[in-house]
Every structure is written in structure tokens, then in C-alpha cells.
């Protein structure tokens, strides 16, 4: 889908604790840095739908498993991916696409490396029922 980039990420295993790469400024998908934050989502809960008008999202799931659904309302197309330690990739979502996500494990944490600082006025939120998707 246009506006999405999926990037495989390195995991470096160490007997004292593993290292999980997220992003370097030289990576494809890096569109500046505004803020980084972690978000949790409970098992079987869904957050969304949200569309950013300026922010590029760079989403990584180091703990648990999260299903991301991206919707392009211009061409009526959905994209779905489950990210986890076993499918350790970064999902880059450019502005203008709708996104929702669901927690699949008991504990789920995502990291967003956002291109700009959070600004409530640059995002549009709608109820889950507004965009029809079979979870």
C-alpha cells in the first residue's frame, strides 16, 4: 500500500539481555524526529481509528503481539500485519492513512518514533464502527 514501509529489524541476542534495534536516522522511513513514546494495549482490545495529517509513525513491537490495520479511504484498501518479537519489523505509516490496532497477548507494548511532537489538532479520530473491518 502506498504510504507504508515495512522494515525488518535486527535483534541481537545476549545471555544477559537482548538488544532490539528500532530506527536510525539513516533508515528508510525516517522523516524527522518529534517524539518517542511507548503505548500498551490490553489483549483483545482495539484502539483506533486515527488518521494523522502531518505525523509519520514508526511502530515497533518489542513485547507481545499487536495486529495493525491500515486503511486507505481513497482506494478503499486495507493492509494488515501482526508485529511481535517473532515478526520483528518496523511499520512506517505516512500521513493520510487510517490506523487501528489490537492487542493479541496478555502484555503488549509498542514504540512509536513519531516525526513530529504530538499535536491533537493534526489527527482525526472516528469510532471503530465508522470504518467497517472484521476483527
C-alpha positions as semicolon CSV with decimal commas, in nm:
position;residue;x (nm);y (nm);z (nm)
1;X;0,000;0,000;0,000
2;X;0,133;0,342;-0,091
3;X;0,239;0,530;0,224
4;X;0,354;0,220;0,415
5;X;0,705;0,085;0,464
6;X;0,781;-0,245;0,638
7;X;1,142;-0,274;0,756
8;X;1,295;-0,591;0,906
9;X;1,484;-0,508;1,225
10;X;1,786;-0,661;1,399
11;X;1,764;-0,847;1,725
12;X;2,094;-0,913;1,895
13;X;2,075;-1,195;2,146
14;X;2,285;-1,171;2,460
15;X;2,272;-1,408;2,760
16;X;2,245;-1,106;2,991
17;X;1,971;-0,930;2,792
18;X;1,884;-0,883;2,427
19;X;1,909;-0,573;2,210
20;X;1,622;-0,475;1,980
21;X;1,700;-0,219;1,711
22;X;1,425;0,034;1,631
23;X;1,547;0,311;1,399
24;X;1,847;0,510;1,282
25;X;1,824;0,849;1,112
26;X;1,978;0,690;0,800
27;X;1,689;0,438;0,773
28;X;1,426;0,450;0,501
29;X;1,110;0,585;0,664
30;X;1,291;0,831;0,891
31;X;1,106;1,157;0,838
32;X;1,249;1,362;1,125
33;X;1,214;1,323;1,498
34;X;0,945;1,481;1,711
35;X;0,899;1,239;2,000
36;X;0,918;0,876;2,103
37;X;0,661;0,708;2,323
38;X;0,553;0,366;2,438
39;X;0,191;0,260;2,440
40;X;0,028;-0,051;2,583
41;X;-0,285;-0,226;2,468
42;X;-0,476;-0,495;2,652
43;X;-0,539;-0,836;2,499
44;X;-0,835;-0,828;2,254
45;X;-0,883;-0,451;2,292
46;X;-0,877;-0,230;1,981
47;X;-0,751;0,129;1,962
48;X;-0,838;0,344;1,662
49;X;-0,942;0,463;1,404
50;X;-0,700;0,755;1,375
51;X;-0,560;0,940;1,074
52;X;-0,266;1,177;1,110
53;X;-0,246;1,470;0,870
54;X;0,123;1,556;0,929
55;X;0,282;1,290;1,152
56;X;0,472;0,989;1,018
57;X;0,450;0,693;1,259
58;X;0,730;0,439;1,302
59;X;0,586;0,149;1,502
60;X;0,785;-0,129;1,669
61;X;0,655;-0,405;1,898
62;X;0,927;-0,534;2,135
63;X;0,681;-0,702;2,378
64;X;0,373;-0,909;2,297
65;X;0,199;-0,915;1,962
66;X;-0,010;-0,641;1,804
67;X;-0,220;-0,655;1,489
68;X;-0,213;-0,329;1,292
69;X;-0,480;-0,247;1,034
70;X;-0,416;0,043;0,796
71;X;-0,694;0,172;0,574
72;X;-0,659;0,391;0,265
73;X;-1,002;0,551;0,224
74;X;-0,913;0,691;-0,120
75;X;-0,882;0,345;-0,276
76;X;-1,087;0,150;-0,015
77;X;-0,796;-0,085;0,064
78;X;-0,691;-0,246;0,395
79;X;-0,343;-0,361;0,497
80;X;-0,295;-0,594;0,794
81;X;0,017;-0,708;0,977
82;X;0,098;-0,865;1,313
83;X;0,422;-0,741;1,470
84;X;0,600;-0,916;1,758
85;X;0,939;-1,046;1,868
86;X;0,889;-1,331;1,620
87;X;0,799;-1,089;1,338
88;X;1,026;-0,806;1,444
89;X;0,984;-0,527;1,191
90;X;0,914;-0,155;1,189
91;X;0,590;-0,037;1,031
92;X;0,617;0,316;0,891
93;X;0,279;0,483;0,832
94;X;0,282;0,808;0,637
95;X;0,019;1,080;0,698
96;X;-0,324;1,041;0,539
97;X;-0,388;0,676;0,626
98;X;-0,633;0,547;0,888
99;X;-0,493;0,309;1,151
100;X;-0,628;0,090;1,428
101;X;-0,459;-0,184;1,627
102;X;-0,546;-0,478;1,854
103;X;-0,353;-0,645;2,135
104;X;-0,310;-1,019;2,086
105;X;-0,119;-1,119;2,403
106;X;-0,164;-1,055;2,774
107;X;0,106;-0,786;2,767
108;X;0,160;-0,573;2,454
109;X;0,387;-0,273;2,417
110;X;0,453;-0,064;2,108
111;X;0,709;0,207;2,048
112;X;0,623;0,496;1,818
113;X;0,909;0,706;1,685
114;X;0,700;0,999;1,561
115;X;0,825;1,251;1,308
116;X;0,667;1,546;1,495
117;X;0,559;1,617;1,851
118;X;0,205;1,519;1,942
119;X;-0,047;1,782;1,836
120;X;-0,410;1,688;1,890
121;X;-0,527;1,915;1,608
122;X;-0,331;1,727;1,337
123;X;-0,511;1,395;1,388
124;X;-0,865;1,284;1,310
125;X;-1,033;1,019;1,527
126;X;-1,350;0,826;1,448
127;X;-1,535;0,546;1,629
128;X;-1,443;0,188;1,541
129;X;-1,781;0,137;1,372
130;X;-1,717;0,421;1,123
131;X;-1,475;0,206;0,920
132;X;-1,607;-0,147;0,869
133;X;-1,345;-0,412;0,945
134;X;-1,391;-0,768;1,072
135;X;-1,166;-0,803;1,375
